[in-house]
């Protein structure tokens, strides 16, 4: 499904706290919810980056989901972003009701599959749904949105709303920038440090399978996949992913300025060096898909 415009004033009827009001930093629009530490913007440029990210992951993994789904009747996509994953997956299961929730209104309001709907809702708050309501509960890349001390209750809440026999799937990354050169790896270290300063923990991804088991899931397994950055590592897909990484890096400029006292010029130069490095040395990021079944 190709989409060229989105209604940035989504009138979704979610009753949880959400970002209907915004703040602008460095000319970029951000959510204005102090309870959510997510540092990236929610404007049109970010929509493009999120869709690039989705396309790259789809091409690398060649699948929409990792859980062995068996005609689910209800599914929830937590932190749905632009909603592109949910709308595509809804065509695989036309009888399934899909709900996408996010703190920001990045989703389209027209040309939706009939079995899709969106709500503005903060995933850090308890879900209003009854226990066992969904057959499939998933998120992708929320490690920069969930504080370190909120992971345990968040995972438990995901398990609570999952039906017996249903699946919970969580795809995330610890942002270990591998390969490349010194500038490439420095960006990865800076991201980790800046997020840590906001109370976030990328290292939680390394123990996410344990948290899922402790929350009551069984048949928990982890599948790791590497996403190449740059044409040398991954051809056109690698080049596309690198562009997305650079977009995210520049979008974090306010956070880097606060954490490290870094200037725009310094970040521009660091990104330029990193892009040159990955032209000469293979570089990639590792992602992990965690799935577990509720008994």
VEXFIDREN-808641 format. One record per residue (C-alpha): z, y, x; residue number from 1. Coordinates in nm, 2 decimals. Layout:
<sites>
+--------+--------+--------+-----+
!      Z !      Y !      X !  nr !
+--------+--------+--------+-----+
!      Z !      Y !      X ! NUM !
...
+--------+--------+--------+-----+
</sites>
This chain:
<sites>
+--------+--------+--------+-----+
!      Z !      Y !      X !  nr !
+--------+--------+--------+-----+
!   0.00 !   0.00 !   0.00 !   1 !
!  -0.11 !   0.33 !   0.16 !   2 !
!   0.09 !   0.64 !   0.07 !   3 !
!   0.01 !   0.99 !   0.18 !   4 !
!   0.27 !   1.19 !   0.01 !   5 !
!   0.62 !   1.14 !  -0.12 !   6 !
!   0.84 !   1.33 !  -0.37 !   7 !
!   1.12 !   1.46 !  -0.15 !   8 !
!   1.33 !   1.55 !  -0.46 !   9 !
!   1.38 !   1.19 !  -0.59 !  10 !
!   1.56 !   1.21 !  -0.93 !  11 !
!   1.70 !   0.86 !  -0.89 !  12 !
!   2.01 !   0.80 !  -1.11 !  13 !
!   2.24 !   0.64 !  -0.86 !  14 !
!   2.60 !   0.75 !  -0.92 !  15 !
!   2.73 !   0.70 !  -0.57 !  16 !
!   2.77 !   0.99 !  -0.33 !  17 !
!   2.43 !   1.07 !  -0.18 !  18 !
!   2.24 !   1.34 !   0.00 !  19 !
!   2.09 !   1.56 !  -0.27 !  20 !
!   2.20 !   1.86 !  -0.06 !  21 !
!   2.08 !   1.89 !   0.29 !  22 !
!   2.15 !   2.08 !   0.62 !  23 !
!   1.89 !   2.18 !   0.87 !  24 !
!   1.94 !   2.13 !   1.24 !  25 !
!   1.67 !   2.23 !   1.50 !  26 !
!   1.43 !   2.27 !   1.21 !  27 !
!   1.48 !   1.92 !   1.09 !  28 !
!   1.63 !   1.82 !   0.75 !  29 !
!   1.94 !   1.60 !   0.76 !  30 !
!   2.17 !   1.46 !   0.50 !  31 !
!   2.48 !   1.66 !   0.44 !  32 !
!   2.73 !   1.38 !   0.37 !  33 !
!   3.03 !   1.40 !   0.61 !  34 !
!   3.13 !   1.04 !   0.54 !  35 !
!   2.80 !   0.91 !   0.68 !  36 !
!   2.75 !   0.93 !   1.06 !  37 !
!   2.38 !   0.85 !   1.05 !  38 !
!   2.23 !   1.10 !   1.30 !  39 !
!   1.85 !   1.10 !   1.22 !  40 !
!   1.67 !   1.34 !   1.00 !  41 !
!   1.53 !   1.27 !   0.65 !  42 !
!   1.21 !   1.48 !   0.64 !  43 !
!   0.84 !   1.39 !   0.64 !  44 !
!   0.82 !   1.34 !   1.01 !  45 !
!   1.10 !   1.08 !   0.98 !  46 !
!   0.92 !   0.91 !   0.69 !  47 !
!   0.62 !   0.87 !   0.92 !  48 !
!   0.85 !   0.72 !   1.20 !  49 !
!   1.01 !   0.48 !   0.96 !  50 !
!   0.68 !   0.36 !   0.83 !  51 !
!   0.56 !   0.31 !   1.19 !  52 !
!   0.87 !   0.11 !   1.27 !  53 !
!   0.81 !  -0.11 !   0.96 !  54 !
!   0.45 !  -0.17 !   1.05 !  55 !
!   0.53 !  -0.26 !   1.41 !  56 !
!   0.81 !  -0.51 !   1.31 !  57 !
!   0.58 !  -0.67 !   1.06 !  58 !
!   0.31 !  -0.72 !   1.31 !  59 !
!   0.54 !  -0.86 !   1.58 !  60 !
!   0.73 !  -1.10 !   1.35 !  61 !
!   0.44 !  -1.18 !   1.11 !  62 !
!   0.68 !  -1.21 !   0.82 !  63 !
!   0.86 !  -0.99 !   0.57 !  64 !
!   1.19 !  -1.18 !   0.57 !  65 !
!   1.37 !  -1.44 !   0.77 !  66 !
!   1.59 !  -1.60 !   0.49 !  67 !
!   1.44 !  -1.91 !   0.32 !  68 !
!   1.40 !  -1.75 !  -0.01 !  69 !
!   1.34 !  -1.96 !  -0.32 !  70 !
!   1.22 !  -1.74 !  -0.61 !  71 !
!   1.51 !  -1.49 !  -0.61 !  72 !
!   1.58 !  -1.31 !  -0.94 !  73 !
!   1.75 !  -1.01 !  -0.80 !  74 !
!   1.74 !  -0.85 !  -0.45 !  75 !
!   1.89 !  -0.54 !  -0.29 !  76 !
!   1.75 !  -0.36 !   0.01 !  77 !
!   2.04 !  -0.16 !   0.16 !  78 !
!   1.94 !   0.15 !   0.35 !  79 !
!   1.59 !   0.11 !   0.21 !  80 !
!   1.45 !   0.42 !   0.39 !  81 !
!   1.10 !   0.49 !   0.26 !  82 !
!   1.11 !   0.18 !   0.05 !  83 !
!   0.80 !   0.04 !   0.21 !  84 !
!   0.95 !  -0.30 !   0.29 !  85 !
!   1.08 !  -0.35 !  -0.06 !  86 !
!   0.76 !  -0.25 !  -0.23 !  87 !
!   0.55 !  -0.49 !  -0.02 !  88 !
!   0.80 !  -0.77 !  -0.07 !  89 !
!   0.81 !  -0.71 !  -0.44 !  90 !
!   0.45 !  -0.83 !  -0.46 !  91 !
!   0.55 !  -1.17 !  -0.31 !  92 !
!   0.81 !  -1.21 !  -0.59 !  93 !
!   0.68 !  -1.04 !  -0.90 !  94 !
!   0.95 !  -1.20 !  -1.12 !  95 !
!   1.23 !  -1.07 !  -0.90 !  96 !
!   1.41 !  -0.73 !  -0.97 !  97 !
!   1.43 !  -0.53 !  -0.65 !  98 !
!   1.68 !  -0.25 !  -0.60 !  99 !
!   1.66 !  -0.02 !  -0.29 ! 100 !
!   1.95 !   0.21 !  -0.21 ! 101 !
!   1.97 !   0.49 !   0.04 ! 102 !
!   2.17 !   0.80 !   0.11 ! 103 !
!   1.86 !   1.01 !   0.12 ! 104 !
!   1.57 !   1.05 !  -0.12 ! 105 !
!   1.28 !   0.93 !   0.10 ! 106 !
!   1.13 !   0.70 !  -0.15 ! 107 !
!   0.82 !   0.76 !  -0.37 ! 108 !
!   0.87 !   0.82 !  -0.74 ! 109 !
!   0.52 !   0.72 !  -0.85 ! 110 !
!   0.29 !   0.42 !  -0.80 ! 111 !
!   0.58 !   0.18 !  -0.78 ! 112 !
!   0.56 !  -0.19 !  -0.85 ! 113 !
!   0.71 !  -0.26 !  -1.19 ! 114 !
!   0.99 !  -0.47 !  -1.04 ! 115 !
!   1.11 !  -0.20 !  -0.81 ! 116 !
!   1.36 !   0.08 !  -0.85 ! 117 !
!   1.56 !   0.31 !  -0.62 ! 118 !
!   1.91 !   0.46 !  -0.63 ! 119 !
!   2.07 !   0.72 !  -0.42 ! 120 !
!   2.39 !   0.56 !  -0.30 ! 121 !
!   2.61 !   0.55 !   0.01 ! 122 !
!   2.63 !   0.20 !   0.15 ! 123 !
!   2.97 !   0.27 !   0.30 ! 124 !
!   3.12 !   0.28 !  -0.05 ! 125 !
!   3.19 !  -0.03 !  -0.26 ! 126 !
!   2.89 !  -0.14 !  -0.46 ! 127 !
!   2.92 !  -0.11 !  -0.84 ! 128 !
!   2.76 !  -0.45 !  -0.90 ! 129 !
!   2.95 !  -0.75 !  -1.02 ! 130 !
!   3.03 !  -1.04 !  -0.78 ! 131 !
!   2.73 !  -1.26 !  -0.72 ! 132 !
!   2.48 !  -1.02 !  -0.88 ! 133 !
!   2.20 !  -1.06 !  -0.62 ! 134 !
!   2.03 !  -1.36 !  -0.49 ! 135 !
!   1.92 !  -1.18 !  -0.18 ! 136 !
!   2.11 !  -0.90 !   0.01 ! 137 !
!   1.94 !  -0.75 !   0.31 ! 138 !
!   1.94 !  -0.46 !   0.54 ! 139 !
!   1.73 !  -0.36 !   0.85 ! 140 !
!   1.85 !  -0.13 !   1.12 ! 141 !
!   2.18 !   0.02 !   0.99 ! 142 !
!   2.36 !   0.00 !   1.32 ! 143 !
!   2.34 !   0.38 !   1.35 ! 144 !
!   2.48 !   0.43 !   1.00 ! 145 !
!   2.79 !   0.21 !   0.98 ! 146 !
!   3.10 !   0.31 !   1.18 ! 147 !
!   3.26 !   0.05 !   1.40 ! 148 !
!   3.56 !   0.03 !   1.17 ! 149 !
!   3.35 !  -0.01 !   0.86 ! 150 !
!   3.15 !  -0.32 !   0.96 ! 151 !
!   3.40 !  -0.58 !   0.84 ! 152 !
!   3.44 !  -0.44 !   0.49 ! 153 !
!   3.07 !  -0.37 !   0.47 ! 154 !
!   2.97 !  -0.73 !   0.55 ! 155 !
!   3.24 !  -0.86 !   0.31 ! 156 !
!   3.10 !  -0.64 !   0.04 ! 157 !
!   2.75 !  -0.77 !   0.10 ! 158 !
!   2.88 !  -1.13 !   0.07 ! 159 !
!   3.07 !  -1.04 !  -0.25 ! 160 !
!   2.76 !  -0.92 !  -0.44 ! 161 !
!   2.55 !  -1.22 !  -0.32 ! 162 !
!   2.52 !  -1.51 !  -0.56 ! 163 !
!   2.63 !  -1.86 !  -0.47 ! 164 !
!   2.34 !  -2.02 !  -0.29 ! 165 !
!   2.19 !  -1.68 !  -0.22 ! 166 !
!   2.12 !  -1.53 !   0.12 ! 167 !
!   2.24 !  -1.23 !   0.32 ! 168 !
!   2.00 !  -1.10 !   0.59 ! 169 !
!   2.08 !  -0.83 !   0.85 ! 170 !
!   1.82 !  -0.72 !   1.11 ! 171 !
!   1.95 !  -0.49 !   1.38 ! 172 !
!   1.93 !  -0.40 !   1.75 ! 173 !
!   2.19 !  -0.31 !   2.02 ! 174 !
!   1.93 !  -0.06 !   2.16 ! 175 !
!   1.92 !  -0.23 !   2.50 ! 176 !
!   1.61 !  -0.06 !   2.65 ! 177 !
!   1.48 !  -0.33 !   2.88 ! 178 !
!   1.22 !  -0.32 !   3.15 ! 179 !
!   1.04 !   0.01 !   3.21 ! 180 !
!   1.21 !   0.23 !   3.47 ! 181 !
!   1.51 !   0.45 !   3.53 ! 182 !
!   1.41 !   0.71 !   3.27 ! 183 !
!   1.34 !   0.45 !   3.00 ! 184 !
!   1.67 !   0.28 !   3.05 ! 185 !
!   1.86 !   0.61 !   3.07 ! 186 !
!   1.74 !   0.69 !   2.72 ! 187 !
!   1.88 !   0.37 !   2.60 ! 188 !
!   2.22 !   0.44 !   2.77 ! 189 !
!   2.22 !   0.80 !   2.62 ! 190 !
!   2.15 !   0.66 !   2.27 ! 191 !
!   2.44 !   0.42 !   2.31 ! 192 !
!   2.68 !   0.68 !   2.44 ! 193 !
!   2.59 !   0.95 !   2.18 ! 194 !
!   2.63 !   0.70 !   1.89 ! 195 !
!   2.96 !   0.58 !   2.04 ! 196 !
!   3.08 !   0.94 !   2.03 ! 197 !
!   3.01 !   0.94 !   1.66 ! 198 !
!   3.23 !   0.63 !   1.60 ! 199 !
!   2.93 !   0.39 !   1.59 ! 200 !
!   2.91 !   0.07 !   1.79 ! 201 !
!   2.58 !  -0.08 !   1.88 ! 202 !
!   2.77 !  -0.37 !   2.04 ! 203 !
!   2.86 !  -0.49 !   1.68 ! 204 !
!   2.52 !  -0.64 !   1.66 ! 205 !
!   2.62 !  -0.89 !   1.93 ! 206 !
!   2.90 !  -1.03 !   1.70 ! 207 !
!   2.73 !  -0.98 !   1.36 ! 208 !
!   2.69 !  -1.36 !   1.32 ! 209 !
!   3.06 !  -1.40 !   1.37 ! 210 !
!   3.14 !  -1.13 !   1.11 ! 211 !
!   2.91 !  -1.30 !   0.86 ! 212 !
!   3.09 !  -1.64 !   0.91 ! 213 !
!   3.43 !  -1.48 !   0.88 ! 214 !
!   3.32 !  -1.32 !   0.55 ! 215 !
!   3.24 !  -1.66 !   0.41 ! 216 !
!   2.88 !  -1.73 !   0.48 ! 217 !
!   2.75 !  -2.07 !   0.60 ! 218 !
!   2.43 !  -2.19 !   0.77 ! 219 !
!   2.45 !  -1.86 !   0.97 ! 220 !
!   2.17 !  -1.84 !   1.23 ! 221 !
!   2.03 !  -1.57 !   1.45 ! 222 !
!   1.66 !  -1.52 !   1.55 ! 223 !
!   1.58 !  -1.29 !   1.83 ! 224 !
!   1.25 !  -1.11 !   1.88 ! 225 !
!   1.13 !  -0.86 !   2.13 ! 226 !
!   0.92 !  -0.55 !   2.04 ! 227 !
!   0.70 !  -0.42 !   2.32 ! 228 !
!   0.69 !  -0.05 !   2.41 ! 229 !
!   0.37 !   0.08 !   2.55 ! 230 !
!   0.01 !  -0.04 !   2.58 ! 231 !
!   0.08 !  -0.24 !   2.89 ! 232 !
!   0.34 !  -0.45 !   2.71 ! 233 !
!   0.19 !  -0.48 !   2.37 ! 234 !
!  -0.15 !  -0.32 !   2.33 ! 235 !
!  -0.20 !  -0.10 !   2.03 ! 236 !
!   0.12 !  -0.22 !   1.86 ! 237 !
!   0.32 !  -0.15 !   2.18 ! 238 !
!   0.16 !   0.20 !   2.19 ! 239 !
!   0.25 !   0.26 !   1.83 ! 240 !
!   0.61 !   0.14 !   1.88 ! 241 !
!   0.65 !   0.37 !   2.19 ! 242 !
!   0.54 !   0.67 !   1.98 ! 243 !
!   0.81 !   0.58 !   1.72 ! 244 !
!   1.07 !   0.55 !   1.99 ! 245 !
!   0.98 !   0.89 !   2.14 ! 246 !
!   0.99 !   1.04 !   1.79 ! 247 !
!   1.34 !   0.90 !   1.74 ! 248 !
!   1.45 !   1.02 !   2.08 ! 249 !
!   1.34 !   1.37 !   2.02 ! 250 !
!   1.50 !   1.37 !   1.67 ! 251 !
!   1.83 !   1.29 !   1.84 ! 252 !
!   1.81 !   1.62 !   2.04 ! 253 !
!   2.10 !   1.79 !   1.86 ! 254 !
!   2.32 !   1.48 !   1.93 ! 255 !
!   2.22 !   1.47 !   2.29 ! 256 !
!   2.29 !   1.85 !   2.32 ! 257 !
!   2.64 !   1.80 !   2.18 ! 258 !
!   2.72 !   1.49 !   2.37 ! 259 !
!   2.56 !   1.56 !   2.71 ! 260 !
!   2.49 !   1.94 !   2.71 ! 261 !
!   2.12 !   1.85 !   2.74 ! 262 !
!   1.85 !   2.11 !   2.68 ! 263 !
!   1.51 !   2.06 !   2.50 ! 264 !
!   1.33 !   2.10 !   2.83 ! 265 !
!   1.54 !   1.83 !   3.00 ! 266 !
!   1.49 !   1.58 !   2.71 ! 267 !
!   1.11 !   1.66 !   2.71 ! 268 !
!   1.10 !   1.58 !   3.08 ! 269 !
!   1.30 !   1.26 !   3.04 ! 270 !
!   1.07 !   1.13 !   2.77 ! 271 !
!   0.76 !   1.22 !   2.97 ! 272 !
!   0.89 !   1.02 !   3.27 ! 273 !
!   0.98 !   0.72 !   3.04 ! 274 !
!   0.63 !   0.72 !   2.89 ! 275 !
!   0.48 !   0.72 !   3.24 ! 276 !
!   0.71 !   0.43 !   3.35 ! 277 !
!   0.61 !   0.20 !   3.06 ! 278 !
!   0.25 !   0.25 !   3.16 ! 279 !
!   0.33 !   0.07 !   3.49 ! 280 !
!   0.62 !  -0.16 !   3.40 ! 281 !
!   0.65 !  -0.37 !   3.08 ! 282 !
!   0.92 !  -0.24 !   2.85 ! 283 !
!   1.07 !  -0.36 !   2.52 ! 284 !
!   1.36 !  -0.36 !   2.28 ! 285 !
!   1.53 !  -0.67 !   2.14 ! 286 !
!   1.60 !  -0.71 !   1.77 ! 287 !
!   1.81 !  -0.98 !   1.60 ! 288 !
!   1.77 !  -1.12 !   1.25 ! 289 !
!   2.09 !  -1.26 !   1.12 ! 290 !
!   2.09 !  -1.48 !   0.80 ! 291 !
!   2.36 !  -1.66 !   0.62 ! 292 !
!   2.40 !  -1.85 !   0.29 ! 293 !
!   2.68 !  -1.80 !   0.04 ! 294 !
!   2.82 !  -2.14 !  -0.05 ! 295 !
+--------+--------+--------+-----+
</sites>
